[in-house]
Amino acid sequence: MQNGHLDQLDATDARTVVLERAVLATNDALAAVNRQWFADRRIVALNLVSSPGSGKTTLLERTIRDLGADLPMVVIEGDQATENDSARIRAAGARALQVNTGTGCHLEAGIIGRALDVLAPQADSLVIIENVGNLVCPALFDLGERAKVAILSVTEGDDKPAKYPYMFAVADLLVINKIDLLPYVDFDVKRCIANARAVRPGLEAIAVSAKTGENMDAWYSWIRRSRVG
């Protein structure tokens, strides 16, 4: 393939493109089913996406402990292996289902539909999907969620939105986590947000520390607003 033009693909490449389009079309149809399922039950689903180590699970643990008494929530945990994260979520006080993808680098809408059959979340609740740690593949797959939340830690570098633009282009919220470590790393919060808004103008951004609790109220306020919208 030269210059990314479809008319310059050889036959093998062309078949790959057709297959990818078919996979995405099938996923989108299942995502629409999920979206209607959520809407019928007034359930808000959030798809948390990030690279490994951003602190998604720690953010969820604190969210469950702080909001769980007033807001029923269940969690779908996506990882290639282990049940480590789902065990942490259950210990924090929420029901969780672990989905291990093996060599897969993302969750798909069909997987979410089957997970909902198992978890059976109640009406007017929150479903949080912790996607497989990856800044590429999960951006391509709609799961039927209300919003896609991109989480980026200050230890990863403020240029990530520029290096992985599609993930941030499809995000509805950017959460910059681990701000308690800012004194020890070379990370410019304003520059990171500017990089993200270069690919998604007007993208809302929140900077928090899930470990210390700093500014977590802003995250909780955003969750509450998402349930009203």
Backbone hydrogen bonds in HBPLUS format (Angstrom, degrees):
<---DONOR---> <-ACCEPTOR-->    atom                        ^
c    i                          cat <-CA-CA->   ^        H-A-AA   ^      H-
h    n   atom  resd res      DA  || num        DHA   H-A  angle D-A-AA Bond
n    s   type  num  typ     dist DA aas  dist angle  dist       angle   num
A0005-HIS N   A0002-GLN O   3.28 MM   3  6.45 169.9  2.29 138.6 136.6     1
A0008-GLN N   A0005-HIS O   3.11 MM   3  5.62 162.8  2.14 114.9 120.1     2
A0009-LEU N   A0006-LEU O   3.21 MM   3  5.45 167.1  2.22 114.6 115.0     3
A0014-ALA N   A0010-ASP O   2.94 MM   4  6.15 159.4  1.98 157.2 163.8     4
A0015-ARG N   A0011-ALA O   3.05 MM   4  6.30 154.7  2.12 146.7 152.3     5
A0016-THR N   A0012-THR O   3.10 MM   4  6.39 150.0  2.19 144.2 152.5     6
A0016-THR N   A0013-ASP O   3.08 MM   3  5.02 116.6  2.50  92.7 108.4     7
A0017-VAL N   A0013-ASP O   2.99 MM   4  6.34 154.4  2.06 152.2 158.6     8
A0018-VAL N   A0014-ALA O   3.02 MM   4  6.30 161.2  2.05 150.4 155.2     9
A0019-LEU N   A0015-ARG O   2.94 MM   4  6.13 158.6  1.98 147.1 152.9    10
A0020-GLU N   A0016-THR O   2.89 MM   4  6.12 161.7  1.92 150.9 156.0    11
A0021-ARG N   A0017-VAL O   2.95 MM   4  6.16 158.6  1.99 149.6 155.4    12
A0022-ALA N   A0018-VAL O   2.98 MM   4  6.22 151.6  2.07 144.4 152.4    13
A0023-VAL N   A0019-LEU O   2.91 MM   4  6.19 157.8  1.96 153.7 159.4    14
A0024-LEU N   A0020-GLU O   2.97 MM   4  6.19 165.2  1.99 151.2 155.0    15
A0025-ALA N   A0021-ARG O   2.86 MM   4  6.01 152.9  1.94 144.8 152.8    16
A0026-THR N   A0022-ALA O   2.97 MM   4  6.14 159.5  2.01 148.2 153.0    17
A0027-ASN N   A0023-VAL O   2.95 MM   4  6.18 160.8  1.99 148.1 153.9    18
A0028-ASP N   A0024-LEU O   2.83 MM   4  6.02 158.0  1.88 147.5 153.5    19
A0029-ALA N   A0025-ALA O   3.07 MM   4  6.31 151.0  2.16 144.0 150.9    20
A0030-LEU N   A0026-THR O   3.15 MM   4  6.47 157.3  2.20 149.2 154.7    21
A0031-ALA N   A0027-ASN O   2.79 MM   4  6.05 148.5  1.89 150.0 160.4    22
A0032-ALA N   A0028-ASP O   2.99 MM   4  6.22 147.8  2.10 142.4 149.8    23
A0033-VAL N   A0029-ALA O   3.26 MM   4  6.61 146.9  2.38 138.0 146.2    24
A0034-ASN N   A0030-LEU O   2.99 MM   4  6.35 159.1  2.03 148.7 153.9    25
A0035-ARG N   A0031-ALA O   2.82 MM   4  6.07 160.7  1.86 151.1 156.7    26
A0036-GLN N   A0032-ALA O   3.06 MM   4  6.26 157.0  2.11 145.2 150.2    27
A0037-TRP N   A0033-VAL O   2.97 MM   4  6.19 153.0  2.05 146.7 155.0    28
A0038-PHE N   A0034-ASN O   2.88 MM   4  6.22 158.5  1.92 157.6 162.5    29
A0039-ALA N   A0035-ARG O   2.97 MM   4  6.18 163.2  2.00 145.8 150.9    30
A0040-ASP N   A0036-GLN O   2.87 MM   4  6.02 159.3  1.91 151.9 156.5    31
A0041-ARG N   A0038-PHE O   3.05 MM   3  5.33 137.3  2.24 103.8 115.7    32
A0043-ILE N   A0038-PHE O   2.95 MM   5  4.83 173.0  1.95 139.9 140.7    33
A0042-ARG N   A0039-ALA O   3.15 MM   3  4.88 162.7  2.18 101.0 106.2    34
A0124-ASP N   A0041-ARG O   2.92 MM  83  6.40 156.4  1.98 161.2 169.0    35
A0044-VAL N   A0125-SER O   3.20 MM  81  6.65 157.6  2.25 160.8 161.7    36
A0127-VAL N   A0044-VAL O   2.86 MM  83  6.16 167.5  1.87 153.3 157.3    37
A0146-ARG N   A0045-ALA O   2.69 MM 101  5.27 152.9  1.76 138.7 147.5    38
A0046-LEU N   A0127-VAL O   2.88 MM  81  6.37 154.8  1.94 161.1 169.6    39
A0129-ILE N   A0046-LEU O   2.78 MM  83  6.02 172.9  1.79 175.2 175.8    40
A0047-ASN N   A0147-ALA O   2.95 MM 100  6.29 169.7  1.96 162.4 165.8    41
A0149-VAL N   A0047-ASN O   2.84 MM 102  5.98 160.6  1.88 144.1 150.7    42
A0048-LEU N   A0129-ILE O   2.77 MM  81  5.92 163.3  1.79 165.7 171.4    43
A0131-ASN N   A0048-LEU O   2.99 MM  83  5.86 156.3  2.04 155.5 163.0    44
A0049-VAL N   A0149-VAL O   2.90 MM 100  6.09 168.3  1.91 155.6 158.5    45
A0151-ILE N   A0049-VAL O   2.91 MM 102  6.22 163.1  1.94 165.2 170.6    46
A0134-ASN N   A0050-SER O   2.66 MM  84  5.77 133.3  1.88 154.9 148.2    47
A0059-LEU N   A0055-GLY O   2.91 MM   4  6.07 157.8  1.96 151.1 157.6    48
A0060-LEU N   A0056-LYS O   2.92 MM   4  6.22 152.6  2.00 147.7 155.6    49
A0061-GLU N   A0057-THR O   2.82 MM   4  6.09 161.0  1.86 152.2 157.4    50
A0062-ARG N   A0058-THR O   3.11 MM   4  6.33 168.5  2.12 152.0 153.7    51
A0063-THR N   A0059-LEU O   3.00 MM   4  6.14 155.4  2.06 143.2 150.9    52
A0064-ILE N   A0060-LEU O   2.84 MM   4  6.02 163.3  1.86 159.6 162.6    53
A0065-ARG N   A0061-GLU O   3.06 MM   4  6.30 163.0  2.09 149.5 154.0    54
A0066-ASP N   A0062-ARG O   2.91 MM   4  6.04 149.5  2.01 147.1 155.5    55
A0067-LEU N   A0063-THR O   2.82 MM   4  5.77 155.0  1.89 150.6 157.0    56
A0068-GLY N   A0064-ILE O   2.75 MM   4  4.69 141.7  1.89 129.6 137.6    57
A0070-ASP N   A0067-LEU O   2.99 MM   3  5.71 143.0  2.13 122.4 131.6    58
A0071-LEU N   A0067-LEU O   2.87 MM   4  5.77 146.8  1.99 156.4 164.4    59
A0126-LEU N   A0072-PRO O   2.89 MM  54  6.25 153.6  1.96 147.8 156.6    60
A0074-VAL N   A0126-LEU O   2.99 MM  52  6.54 148.4  2.09 158.7 168.8    61
A0128-ILE N   A0074-VAL O   2.95 MM  54  6.35 169.0  1.96 162.6 165.3    62
A0075-VAL N   A0095-ARG O   2.97 MM  20  6.39 156.7  2.02 151.5 159.2    63
A0097-LEU N   A0075-VAL O   2.97 MM  22  6.51 150.2  2.06 157.3 166.9    64
A0076-ILE N   A0128-ILE O   2.87 MM  52  6.32 157.9  1.92 153.6 160.5    65
A0130-GLU N   A0076-ILE O   2.84 MM  54  6.12 158.8  1.88 159.8 167.1    66
A0077-GLU N   A0097-LEU O   2.87 MM  20  6.01 165.0  1.89 153.4 158.4    67
A0099-VAL N   A0077-GLU O   2.67 MM  22  5.78 157.7  1.71 170.9 173.4    68
A0078-GLY N   A0130-GLU O   2.78 MM  52  5.78 148.9  1.88 163.9 168.0    69
A0079-ASP N   A0099-VAL O   3.07 MM  20  6.42 161.3  2.11 160.0 163.9    70
A0101-THR N   A0079-ASP O   2.86 MM  22  6.18 149.1  1.95 136.7 146.5    71
A0102-GLY N   A0080-GLN O   3.12 MM  22  4.56 138.8  2.30 121.2 122.0    72
A0087-ALA N   A0083-GLU O   3.07 MM   4  6.20 153.5  2.14 152.5 159.7    73
A0088-ARG N   A0084-ASN O   3.17 MM   4  6.48 149.2  2.27 142.4 150.5    74
A0089-ILE N   A0085-ASP O   2.96 MM   4  6.27 155.0  2.02 150.2 157.1    75
A0090-ARG N   A0086-SER O   2.97 MM   4  6.19 161.1  2.01 148.2 152.6    76
A0091-ALA N   A0087-ALA O   3.03 MM   4  6.19 155.8  2.09 142.8 149.7    77
A0092-ALA N   A0088-ARG O   3.03 MM   4  6.28 134.5  2.24 138.3 150.3    78
A0092-ALA N   A0089-ILE O   3.10 MM   3  5.04 128.2  2.38  93.1 107.1    79
A0094-ALA N   A0089-ILE O   3.32 MM   5  5.96 173.9  2.32 143.2 142.1    80
A0093-GLY N   A0090-ARG O   2.99 MM   3  5.14 143.4  2.13 100.1 111.2    81
A0104-GLY N   A0101-THR O   2.93 MM   3  4.87 163.4  1.96 124.6 122.6    82
A0111-ILE N   A0108-GLU O   3.10 MM   3  5.44 123.1  2.44 105.4 118.8    83
A0112-ILE N   A0108-GLU O   3.18 MM   4  6.57 154.6  2.25 150.1 157.6    84
A0113-GLY N   A0109-ALA O   2.97 MM   4  6.28 156.8  2.02 151.9 158.0    85
A0114-ARG N   A0110-GLY O   3.15 MM   4  6.43 156.5  2.21 145.7 150.8    86
A0115-ALA N   A0111-ILE O   2.95 MM   4  6.19 151.9  2.03 146.5 155.0    87
A0116-LEU N   A0112-ILE O   2.91 MM   4  6.16 150.2  2.00 151.2 158.7    88
A0117-ASP N   A0113-GLY O   3.25 MM   4  6.55 145.3  2.38 139.2 147.6    89
A0118-VAL N   A0114-ARG O   3.34 MM   4  6.70 143.3  2.48 139.6 148.2    90
A0118-VAL N   A0115-ALA O   3.12 MM   3  5.18 124.9  2.44  95.3 108.9    91
A0119-LEU N   A0115-ALA O   2.92 MM   4  6.18 168.3  1.93 157.6 160.3    92
A0120-ALA N   A0116-LEU O   2.76 MM   4  5.39 155.8  1.82 141.5 148.7    93
A0139-ALA N   A0136-VAL O   3.13 MM   3  5.83 148.7  2.23 119.6 128.2    94
A0140-LEU N   A0137-CYS O   2.94 MM   3  5.67 156.4  2.00 126.0 131.8    95
A0172-ASP N   A0148-LYS O   2.76 MM  24  5.37 174.7  1.77 154.8 156.7    96
A0150-ALA N   A0173-LEU O   2.89 MM  23  6.18 154.6  1.95 177.1 169.6    97
A0175-VAL N   A0150-ALA O   2.83 MM  25  6.18 166.0  1.85 160.1 164.4    98
A0152-LEU N   A0175-VAL O   2.87 MM  23  6.24 162.0  1.90 161.4 165.6    99
A0177-ASN N   A0152-LEU O   2.79 MM  25  5.98 151.6  1.87 136.5 146.1   100
A0156-GLU N   A0153-SER O   3.11 MM   3  5.73 168.2  2.12 119.7 122.6   101
A0154-VAL N   A0177-ASN O   3.08 MM  23  6.38 143.4  2.22 159.7 163.0   102
A0162-ALA N   A0159-ASP O   2.96 MM   3  5.35 129.0  2.22 109.7 123.5   103
A0163-LYS N   A0159-ASP O   3.01 MM   4  6.31 147.4  2.12 151.1 161.4   104
A0163-LYS N   A0160-LYS O   3.09 MM   3  4.97 118.7  2.49  93.8 109.4   105
A0164-TYR N   A0160-LYS O   2.81 MM   4  5.83 151.6  1.89 158.9 164.8   106
A0169-ALA N   A0165-PRO O   2.81 MM   4  5.95 138.6  1.98 149.4 163.0   107
A0170-VAL N   A0166-TYR O   3.16 MM   4  6.33 138.1  2.34 146.3 153.3   108
A0174-LEU N   A0204-GLU O   2.94 MM  30  6.28 158.0  1.99 153.4 160.7   109
A0206-ILE N   A0174-LEU O   2.86 MM  32  6.30 153.7  1.93 161.9 170.7   110
A0176-ILE N   A0206-ILE O   2.75 MM  30  6.12 164.1  1.77 158.6 163.9   111
A0208-VAL N   A0176-ILE O   2.76 MM  32  6.11 162.1  1.79 163.8 169.2   112
A0181-LEU N   A0178-LYS O   2.95 MM   3  5.75 167.4  1.97 122.3 126.5   113
A0179-ILE N   A0208-VAL O   3.18 MM  29  5.87 168.9  2.19 133.1 135.4   114
A0182-LEU N   A0179-ILE O   3.18 MM   3  5.20 168.3  2.19 106.6 109.9   115
A0184-TYR N   A0181-LEU O   2.88 MM   3  5.52 157.4  1.93 123.7 131.2   116
A0185-VAL N   A0182-LEU O   3.41 MM   3  5.43 164.9  2.43 106.8 110.7   117
A0192-CYS N   A0188-ASP O   2.95 MM   4  6.19 156.8  2.00 154.6 161.5   118
A0193-ILE N   A0189-VAL O   2.99 MM   4  6.26 163.9  2.02 155.0 158.5   119
A0194-ALA N   A0190-LYS O   2.94 MM   4  6.12 155.3  2.00 144.6 152.0   120
A0195-ASN N   A0191-ARG O   2.89 MM   4  6.12 153.9  1.96 147.7 154.4   121
A0196-ALA N   A0192-CYS O   2.97 MM   4  6.27 153.7  2.04 147.7 155.0   122
A0197-ARG N   A0193-ILE O   2.85 MM   4  6.09 157.8  1.90 150.7 156.9   123
A0198-ALA N   A0194-ALA O   2.97 MM   4  6.11 124.0  2.29 137.4 151.2   124
A0199-VAL N   A0196-ALA O   3.15 MM   3  5.61 143.4  2.29 106.0 115.0   125
A0200-ARG N   A0196-ALA O   2.90 MM   4  6.10 137.9  2.08 140.4 153.7   126
A0203-LEU N   A0200-ARG O   3.06 MM   3  5.62 148.9  2.16 146.9 144.2   127
A0209-SER N   A0214-GLU O   3.04 MM   5  5.08 145.8  2.16 144.2 145.5   128
A0213-GLY N   A0209-SER O   2.76 MM   4  5.42 144.1  1.89 144.8 155.6   129
A0216-MET N   A0213-GLY O   3.21 MM   3  5.43 169.1  2.22 126.4 124.9   130
A0218-ALA N   A0215-ASN O   3.09 MM   3  5.63 143.7  2.23 111.2 119.6   131
A0219-TRP N   A0216-MET O   3.03 MM   3  5.10 120.0  2.40  98.2 112.9   132
A0220-TYR N   A0216-MET O   2.96 MM   4  6.33 157.7  2.01 153.2 159.7   133
A0221-SER N   A0217-ASP O   2.85 MM   4  6.02 153.1  1.92 145.1 152.4   134
A0222-TRP N   A0218-ALA O   3.06 MM   4  6.26 151.4  2.15 138.9 146.3   135
A0223-ILE N   A0219-TRP O   3.04 MM   4  6.37 155.1  2.10 147.6 154.0   136
A0224-ARG N   A0220-TYR O   3.00 MM   4  6.30 163.9  2.03 150.8 154.5   137
A0225-ARG N   A0221-SER O   2.94 MM   4  6.20 157.1  1.99 148.7 155.0   138
A0226-SER N   A0222-TRP O   2.93 MM   4  6.15 149.9  2.02 147.4 155.7   139
A0227-ARG N   A0223-ILE O   3.24 MM   4  6.56 133.6  2.46 143.4 154.8   140
A0227-ARG N   A0224-ARG O   3.20 MM   3  5.31 137.2  2.39  97.5 108.9   141
A0228-VAL N   A0225-ARG O   3.04 MM   3  5.21 142.3  2.18 101.5 112.6   142
A0229-GLY N   A0225-ARG O   3.03 MM   4  6.28 153.6  2.10 154.6 161.8   143
